[in-house]
């Protein structure tokens, strides 16, 4: 999914981001405000990830939004849980 589309509907996407990356706080989501670079920074901080891994997870999550809209579940990073 195109990041501009995700950022354009940040009020809804922010809650999906928080559900996927449970260590992110409401404040993290609010401060990111749909900005991809800030969200990557917060993911790296909360999960102790390097830039490549954080980028990979964010790209996978963003592309999964099309999959979720079609009703398929995706796996939360670092767990066996499907969201």
PAZAPA-4460 file (N, C-alpha, C; in steps of 0.05 Angstrom, whole numbers, plus 32768, in hexadecimal, padded with zeros to 4 digits):
% residues 83
    n_x    n_y    n_z   ca_x   ca_y   ca_z    c_x    c_y    c_z   seq   type   mol
   8011   7FE8   8000   8000   8000   8000   8012   8019   8000     1      X     A
   800A   802C   7FF2   8018   8045   7FF0   8019   8054   800B     2      X     A
   8030   805D   8013   8033   806A   802D   8022   8083   802F     3      X     A
   801F   8092   8019   800F   80AA   8019   7FF2   80A3   8021     4      X     A
   7FE8   808D   8017   7FCD   8084   801F   7FCB   807E   803C     5      X     A
   7FE0   8070   8047   7FE0   806A   8063   7FE1   8083   8074     6      X     A
   7FF3   8095   806D   7FF6   80AE   807C   7FDD   80BF   807B     7      X     A
   7FCF   80BE   8064   7FB7   80CE   8060   7FA0   80C6   8072     8      X     A
   7FA1   80AD   807B   7F8C   80A3   808D   7F98   809B   80A7     9      X     A
   7FAA   80AC   80B2   7FBA   80A4   80C9   7FA9   809E   80E2    10      X     A
   7F92   80AB   80E5   7F82   80A5   80FD   7F7A   8088   80FE    11      X     A
   7F74   807C   80E7   7F6E   8060   80E6   7F87   804F   80E6    12      X     A
   7F9B   8057   80D6   7FB3   8047   80D3   7FC4   8047   80ED    13      X     A
   7FC3   805D   80FC   7FD2   805F   8115   7FCA   8049   8128    14      X     A
   7FB0   8043   812A   7FA7   802E   813C   7FB0   8012   8131    15      X     A
   7FB1   800F   8117   7FBB   7FF6   810C   7FD9   7FF3   8111    16      X     A
   7FE8   8009   810F   8004   8008   8115   8009   7FFF   8132    17      X     A
   7FFA   800B   8144   7FFD   8005   8160   7FF5   7FE8   8166    18      X     A
   7FE1   7FDE   8158   7FD9   7FC2   815C   7FF0   7FAF   8153    19      X     A
   7FFD   7FB6   813D   8012   7FA6   8132   802C   7FA7   8142    20      X     A
   8034   7FC0   8149   804C   7FC4   8159   8042   7FCD   8175    21      X     A
   803C   7FB9   8186   8030   7FBF   81A0   8042   7FCE   81B3    22      X     A
   805C   7FCF   81AE   806D   7FDF   81C0   806C   7FFD   81BA    23      X     A
   8060   8004   81A4   805D   8021   819E   8047   802D   81AF    24      X     A
   804C   8045   81B9   8038   8052   81CA   8025   8063   81B8    25      X     A
   800F   806B   81C4   7FFD   807E   81B7   800D   8098   81AF    26      X     A
   801E   80A0   81C1   802E   80B8   81BC   8041   80B4   81A4    27      X     A
   804D   809C   81A2   805E   8095   818B   804F   8099   8171    28      X     A
   8037   808D   8171   8026   808E   8159   801E   80AB   8152    29      X     A
   8016   80B9   8167   800E   80D5   8163   8024   80E6   8159    30      X     A
   803C   80E3   8165   8053   80F3   815C   805B   80EC   8140    31      X     A
   8059   80D3   8138   805F   80CB   811C   804C   80D9   8109    32      X     A
   8033   80DA   8110   8020   80E9   8100   801F   80E1   80E3    33      X     A
   8025   80C9   80DD   8025   80C0   80C1   8040   80C3   80B3    34      X     A
   8053   80CE   80C0   806E   80D1   80B4   807D   80B7   80B7    35      X     A
   8084   80AC   80A0   8091   8092   809F   80AC   8092   80AE    36      X     A
   80BC   80A7   80AA   80D6   80A9   80B7   80D4   80A9   80D6    37      X     A
   80C0   80B7   80E0   80BD   80B8   80FD   80B3   809E   8108    38      X     A
   80A1   8091   80F9   8097   8077   8101   80AE   8062   8102    39      X     A
   80BF   8063   80ED   80D6   8051   80ED   80E8   8055   8105    40      X     A
   80EC   806E   810C   80FD   8075   8123   80F1   8069   813C    41      X     A
   80D7   806C   8140   80CA   8061   8158   80CB   8043   8159    42      X     A
   80C7   8036   8142   80C8   8019   8141   80E4   800F   8149    43      X     A
   80F8   801D   813E   8114   8015   8144   811A   8019   8162    44      X     A
   8110   802F   816D   8115   8034   818A   8107   801F   819C    45      X     A
   80EE   801A   8196   80DE   8008   81A8   80E6   7FEB   81A5    46      X     A
   80EF   7FE3   818D   80F5   7FC7   8189   8113   7FC1   8187    47      X     A
   8124   7FD6   8188   8141   7FD2   8187   814A   7FC7   816C    48      X     A
   813D   7FD0   8157   8143   7FC6   813C   8157   7FD8   812D    49      X     A
   8166   7FCC   811B   8177   7FDB   8109   8165   7FE8   80F3    50      X     A
   8171   7FFA   80E4   8161   8008   80D0   8156   7FF5   80BA    51      X     A
   8165   7FE1   80B2   815C   7FCF   809D   8144   7FBE   80A7    52      X     A
   8146   7FB4   80BF   8130   7FA3   80CA   8117   7FB3   80CE    53      X     A
   811A   7FCB   80D9   8102   7FDC   80DD   80F5   7FE3   80C3    54      X     A
   8106   7FE9   80AF   80FB   7FF0   8094   80ED   7FD8   8088    55      X     A
   80F8   7FC0   808C   80EB   7FA8   8081   80D0   7FA3   808E    56      X     A
   80CF   7FA6   80A9   80B6   7FA2   80B7   80A1   7FB6   80AF    57      X     A
   80A9   7FCF   80AC   8096   7FE4   80A4   808C   7FDF   8088    58      X     A
   809E   7FD8   8076   8095   7FD2   805A   8082   7FBA   8059    59      X     A
   8088   7FA5   8069   8077   7F8E   8069   805B   7F95   8075    60      X     A
   805B   7FA5   808A   8042   7FAE   8096   8031   7FBE   8082    61      X     A
   803F   7FD2   8075   8031   7FE3   8062   8025   7FD3   804B    62      X     A
   8034   7FBF   8041   8029   7FAF   802B   8013   7F9C   8035    63      X     A
   8014   7F95   804E   8000   7F83   8059   7FE5   7F91   805C    64      X     A
   7FE4   7FAC   805B   7FCB   7FBA   805E   7FB8   7FB4   8047    65      X     A
   7FC2   7FAF   8030   7FB2   7FA7   8019   7FA7   7F8A   801F    66      X     A
   7FB9   7F79   802A   7FB1   7F5E   8030   7F9B   7F5E   8046    67      X     A
   7F9F   7F6E   805A   7F8B   7F6F   8070   7F70   7F79   8065    68      X     A
   7F71   7F8C   8053   7F58   7F96   8048   7F49   7F80   8039    69      X     A
   7F58   7F6C   8030   7F4B   7F56   8022   7F43   7F3F   8035    70      X     A
   7F48   7F43   8050   7F3F   7F30   8064   7F54   7F1C   806D    71      X     A
   7F6D   7F1E   8064   7F81   7F0B   806C   7F90   7F17   8084    72      X     A
   7F98   7F05   8097   7FA6   7F0E   80AE   7FC4   7F0E   80A9    73      X     A
   7FD3   7F1E   80B8   7FF0   7F20   80B6   7FFB   7F1B   80D2    74      X     A
   8014   7F12   80D3   8021   7F0C   80EC   802F   7F24   80F8    75      X     A
   802B   7F28   8112   8038   7F3D   8121   8056   7F37   8122    76      X     A
   8067   7F4B   811F   8084   7F45   8120   808C   7F3A   813B    77      X     A
   809D   7F26   813B   80A8   7F1A   8153   8094   7F09   8163    78      X     A
   807E   7F01   8157   806B   7EF0   8166   805E   7EDC   8154    79      X     A
   804F   7ECB   8160   803F   7EB7   8151   8023   7EC2   814B    80      X     A
   801D   7EDA   8155   8002   7EE5   8154   7FFB   7EF0   8138    81      X     A
   7FE4   7EEA   812F   7FDB   7EF5   8115   7FC8   7F0C   811C    82      X     A
   7FCC   7F22   810E   7FBB   7F39   8112   7FAC   7F40   80F9    83      X     A
***
